[in-house]
Amino acid sequence: VFFVGLVIWSWYGWNGQQQNKDAIKSKKQLTQQCDRIQRMLLLLTFFAWLATLFPIAGFLKVGTFVADRLVVASTFGTCIFAGRLIAVSLTTDDDDNSDDEHRSTLAIQPKTIIKHTILLYLLTNHLAKQTHNRTSEWMDEFSLLTSSLKSCPRSIKSNLEASKLYSGLVPQMLDLDKALSLIKNAHSIDPTYCDVHMQYAHVYFQQEKLIPFEEELVEALLCPFSMGQAMTNWNRYWQVMLSSGDSVPKERYTKYMQRIQGEIDKAEKEDASKAKKDSGRDEILY
């Protein structure tokens, strides 16, 4: 109903009277025709602007790269309508309805200028503050990640990086419980995201929970993205633990190494099987 009414208004205007074909040549009628064209152009601009909202609002699934750039189009349409609204509110139409000549002038009222100048100042001040706050968020790691978690709370990367802040990256923000909560949230979003295990190990080590630390460090060793750092921590940790001569740490170490070796053998078999399939496919093609 809204869109149908909008189309009818765009065609007939506010008076609701159809045009008289015999009076088209009059200046008043020509002015009405120009107003109709203007309304139709605004209507088309409105529909074009409305179309850009679908991917931004999530109705149409597009990538983040595309959605970010469609925001520019919707902002452009918004500026057109906001500018039109300001122009109409600042001006008044003085129509001379004499039979000799029809005139339309735009007279700006002095009181209106003062009123809208104040409103424009307040709006500009608000936008300046918003721009400053948004810009400052990109200058500080904590504010950036906080803003990221507000806008996208299920972002694995944001949860992981925020956990690093609370686990000692920023000493005055040290909160291991908060760090563990964030990393658990990231792991629950995607259990296959193996980068979280290195952060798990880092938090558990500071909490002096050695068994969970060892388990997570093994998982970090099996992750291709954290293997290098995990290997360094693994060697340093077990060098100290095994030097004590206690048999219990040695048993755990042996169990972990068997598990790691088993995962390595499994990965090598999968790679060999994949390479064999690829070579067989190439022979068939050639």
C-alpha positions as CSV (number, residue, x, y, z in Angstrom):
1,V,0.0,0.0,0.0
2,F,2.8,2.4,0.9
3,F,4.6,1.9,-2.4
4,V,1.4,2.1,-4.5
5,G,0.5,5.3,-2.7
6,L,4.1,6.6,-3.4
7,V,3.8,5.9,-7.1
8,I,0.3,7.6,-7.3
9,W,1.7,10.7,-5.5
10,S,4.7,10.8,-7.8
11,W,2.3,11.0,-10.8
12,Y,-0.5,13.2,-9.6
13,G,1.1,15.2,-6.8
14,W,-0.9,16.5,-3.8
15,N,-3.9,17.9,-5.7
16,G,-5.0,14.5,-7.0
17,Q,-6.4,16.1,-10.2
18,Q,-5.6,14.7,-13.6
19,Q,-4.1,16.9,-16.3
20,N,-6.4,18.6,-18.8
21,K,-5.0,17.9,-22.3
22,D,-6.4,21.2,-23.6
23,A,-4.5,23.3,-21.0
24,I,-1.0,21.7,-21.4
25,K,0.2,24.8,-23.2
26,S,-0.4,27.1,-20.2
27,K,2.6,28.0,-18.1
28,K,0.9,26.7,-15.0
29,Q,0.4,23.3,-16.6
30,L,4.0,23.2,-17.8
31,T,5.1,23.9,-14.2
32,Q,3.0,21.0,-13.0
33,Q,4.6,18.8,-15.7
34,C,8.0,19.8,-14.5
35,D,7.0,19.0,-10.9
36,R,5.7,15.6,-12.0
37,I,9.0,14.8,-13.7
38,Q,10.9,15.9,-10.6
39,R,8.8,13.6,-8.4
40,M,9.2,10.7,-10.7
41,L,13.0,11.1,-10.8
42,L,13.0,11.3,-7.0
43,L,10.9,8.1,-6.9
44,L,13.4,6.3,-9.2
45,T,16.2,7.5,-7.0
46,F,14.4,6.2,-3.9
47,F,13.9,2.7,-5.5
48,A,17.6,2.6,-6.5
49,W,18.6,3.6,-3.0
50,L,16.2,1.0,-1.6
51,A,17.8,-1.7,-3.7
52,T,21.2,-1.1,-2.1
53,L,19.8,-1.8,1.3
54,F,19.1,-5.5,0.6
55,P,22.7,-6.7,0.6
56,I,23.6,-4.3,3.4
57,A,20.8,-5.6,5.6
58,G,21.6,-9.2,4.9
59,F,18.6,-10.1,2.7
60,L,20.9,-10.8,-0.2
61,K,24.1,-12.8,0.7
62,V,27.1,-11.0,-0.7
63,G,30.7,-10.9,0.5
64,T,31.9,-8.3,3.0
65,F,34.1,-6.7,0.3
66,V,31.0,-6.0,-1.8
67,A,28.7,-5.0,1.1
68,D,31.1,-2.4,2.4
69,R,31.2,-0.7,-1.0
70,L,27.4,-0.8,-1.4
71,V,27.2,1.4,1.8
72,V,28.6,4.2,-0.3
73,A,25.6,4.0,-2.7
74,S,23.1,4.0,0.0
75,T,24.8,7.0,1.6
76,F,24.7,8.9,-1.7
77,G,20.9,8.3,-2.0
78,T,20.4,9.4,1.6
79,C,22.3,12.6,0.9
80,I,20.0,13.3,-2.1
81,F,16.8,13.0,0.0
82,A,18.3,14.8,3.0
83,G,19.4,17.7,0.7
84,R,16.0,17.8,-0.9
85,L,14.3,17.9,2.5
86,I,16.5,20.8,3.7
87,A,16.0,22.7,0.5
88,V,12.2,22.4,0.7
89,S,12.2,23.4,4.4
90,L,14.4,26.4,3.8
91,T,12.4,27.8,0.9
92,T,8.7,28.6,0.2
93,D,6.9,28.8,-3.1
94,D,5.2,32.1,-3.8
95,D,2.8,31.5,-6.7
96,D,1.1,34.2,-8.7
97,N,-2.1,32.7,-10.0
98,S,-3.0,35.5,-12.4
99,D,-4.3,34.6,-15.8
100,D,-1.6,36.7,-17.5
101,E,1.4,35.0,-16.0
102,H,2.3,32.3,-13.5
103,R,5.4,32.8,-11.5
104,S,7.2,30.6,-9.0
105,T,9.8,32.2,-6.8
106,L,11.9,30.8,-3.9
107,A,12.0,33.2,-1.0
108,I,14.1,32.3,2.0
109,Q,12.7,33.5,5.2
110,P,15.1,35.2,7.7
111,K,13.7,33.4,10.7
112,T,14.0,30.1,8.9
113,I,17.7,30.8,8.1
114,I,18.5,31.3,11.8
115,K,16.6,28.2,12.9
116,H,18.1,25.9,10.3
117,T,21.5,27.3,10.8
118,I,21.4,26.2,14.4
119,L,20.1,22.8,13.4
120,L,22.8,22.5,10.8
121,Y,25.4,23.4,13.4
122,L,24.1,20.8,15.9
123,L,24.0,18.1,13.2
124,T,27.5,19.0,11.9
125,N,28.9,18.9,15.5
126,H,27.3,15.5,16.1
127,L,28.7,14.1,12.9
128,A,32.1,15.5,13.7
129,K,32.1,13.8,17.1
130,Q,31.0,10.5,15.5
131,T,33.7,10.7,12.9
132,H,36.4,11.5,15.5
133,N,35.3,8.6,17.7
134,R,35.2,6.2,14.8
135,T,38.7,7.3,13.6
136,S,40.1,7.0,17.1
137,E,38.9,3.4,17.2
138,W,41.3,2.5,14.4
139,M,44.2,4.2,16.3
140,D,44.0,1.9,19.4
141,E,43.9,-1.9,19.4
142,F,41.6,-2.2,22.4
143,S,38.9,0.2,21.1
144,L,39.1,-1.3,17.6
145,L,38.6,-4.9,18.9
146,T,35.8,-3.7,21.3
147,S,34.0,-2.0,18.4
148,S,34.5,-5.1,16.3
149,L,33.0,-7.4,18.9
150,K,30.0,-5.1,19.2
151,S,29.3,-5.0,15.5
152,C,30.1,-8.7,15.0
153,P,30.1,-10.7,18.2
154,R,30.5,-14.0,16.4
155,S,33.8,-13.0,14.7
156,I,36.3,-15.7,15.6
157,K,39.3,-13.5,14.8
158,S,38.0,-10.6,17.0
159,N,37.4,-13.0,19.9
160,L,40.8,-14.5,19.5
161,E,42.6,-11.1,19.3
162,A,40.6,-9.7,22.2
163,S,41.6,-12.7,24.3
164,K,45.2,-11.9,23.7
165,L,44.7,-8.4,25.1
166,Y,43.4,-9.8,28.4
167,S,46.0,-12.6,28.6
168,G,49.0,-10.3,29.1
169,L,49.5,-8.5,25.8
170,V,48.5,-5.3,27.6
171,P,49.7,-5.8,31.2
172,Q,47.3,-3.4,32.8
173,M,44.3,-5.3,31.3
174,L,45.4,-8.7,32.5
175,D,42.2,-10.8,33.2
176,L,42.7,-14.5,32.6
177,D,39.1,-15.4,33.2
178,K,38.0,-12.9,30.6
179,A,40.6,-14.1,28.2
180,L,39.5,-17.7,28.7
181,S,35.9,-16.8,28.2
182,L,36.6,-15.1,24.9
183,I,38.7,-17.9,23.6
184,K,36.0,-20.4,24.5
185,N,33.5,-18.3,22.6
186,A,35.8,-18.3,19.5
187,H,36.2,-22.1,19.8
188,S,32.5,-22.7,20.1
189,I,31.9,-20.7,16.9
190,D,34.1,-22.9,14.8
191,P,35.7,-26.0,16.6
192,T,37.9,-26.5,13.5
193,Y,39.7,-23.2,13.9
194,C,43.0,-24.5,15.2
195,D,44.6,-21.1,16.0
196,V,42.7,-21.0,19.3
197,H,44.8,-23.9,20.8
198,M,48.0,-21.8,21.1
199,Q,46.0,-19.1,23.0
200,Y,44.4,-21.8,25.2
201,A,47.9,-23.0,26.1
202,H,49.1,-19.5,26.8
203,V,46.2,-18.9,29.3
204,Y,46.4,-22.3,31.0
205,F,50.2,-21.9,31.5
206,Q,49.6,-18.6,33.3
207,Q,46.9,-20.2,35.4
208,E,49.4,-23.0,36.2
209,K,47.1,-25.7,34.8
210,L,49.9,-27.8,33.3
211,I,47.9,-30.8,32.1
212,P,45.4,-28.7,30.0
213,F,48.4,-26.6,28.9
214,E,50.1,-29.7,27.6
215,E,47.0,-31.0,25.8
216,E,46.4,-27.7,24.1
217,L,50.1,-27.3,23.1
218,V,49.9,-30.7,21.4
219,E,46.9,-29.4,19.4
220,A,48.8,-26.2,18.6
221,L,51.7,-28.4,17.3
222,L,49.3,-30.1,14.9
223,C,48.0,-26.8,13.6
224,P,49.9,-25.5,10.5
225,F,49.4,-21.9,11.5
226,S,50.8,-22.1,15.0
227,M,53.3,-25.0,14.6
228,G,56.4,-22.8,14.7
229,Q,55.7,-21.0,17.9
230,A,54.2,-24.1,19.5
231,M,57.4,-26.1,18.7
232,T,59.6,-23.5,20.4
233,N,57.4,-23.6,23.6
234,W,57.2,-27.4,23.5
235,N,61.0,-27.8,23.4
236,R,61.6,-25.3,26.2
237,Y,58.8,-26.7,28.4
238,W,59.8,-30.4,28.2
239,Q,63.5,-29.6,28.5
240,V,62.7,-28.3,32.0
241,M,60.1,-31.0,32.9
242,L,62.3,-33.9,31.8
243,S,65.4,-32.6,33.5
244,S,63.8,-33.3,36.9
245,G,64.1,-37.0,36.4
246,D,60.5,-37.7,37.4
247,S,58.9,-40.6,35.6
248,V,55.4,-39.1,35.5
249,P,56.2,-36.2,33.1
250,K,58.3,-38.6,31.0
251,E,55.2,-40.9,30.6
252,R,53.1,-38.0,29.5
253,Y,55.7,-36.9,27.1
254,T,56.0,-40.3,25.5
255,K,52.2,-40.5,25.1
256,Y,52.1,-37.0,23.5
257,M,54.9,-37.9,21.1
258,Q,53.1,-41.1,20.1
259,R,50.0,-39.1,19.4
260,I,51.9,-36.5,17.4
261,Q,53.7,-39.2,15.4
262,G,50.4,-40.9,14.7
263,E,48.9,-37.7,13.3
264,I,52.0,-37.1,11.2
265,D,51.7,-40.7,9.7
266,K,48.0,-40.1,9.0
267,A,48.7,-36.8,7.2
268,E,51.4,-38.4,5.1
269,K,49.1,-41.2,4.0
270,E,46.4,-38.8,3.1
271,D,48.9,-36.7,1.1
272,A,50.2,-39.8,-0.7
273,S,46.7,-41.0,-1.5
274,K,45.7,-37.5,-2.8
275,A,48.9,-37.4,-5.0
276,K,48.1,-40.8,-6.4
277,K,44.6,-39.8,-7.3
278,D,45.9,-36.6,-8.9
279,S,48.5,-38.5,-11.0
280,G,45.9,-41.0,-12.1
281,R,43.6,-38.2,-13.2
282,D,46.4,-36.6,-15.2
283,E,47.1,-39.8,-17.0
284,I,43.5,-40.1,-18.0
285,L,43.4,-36.6,-19.3
286,Y,46.6,-37.0,-21.4
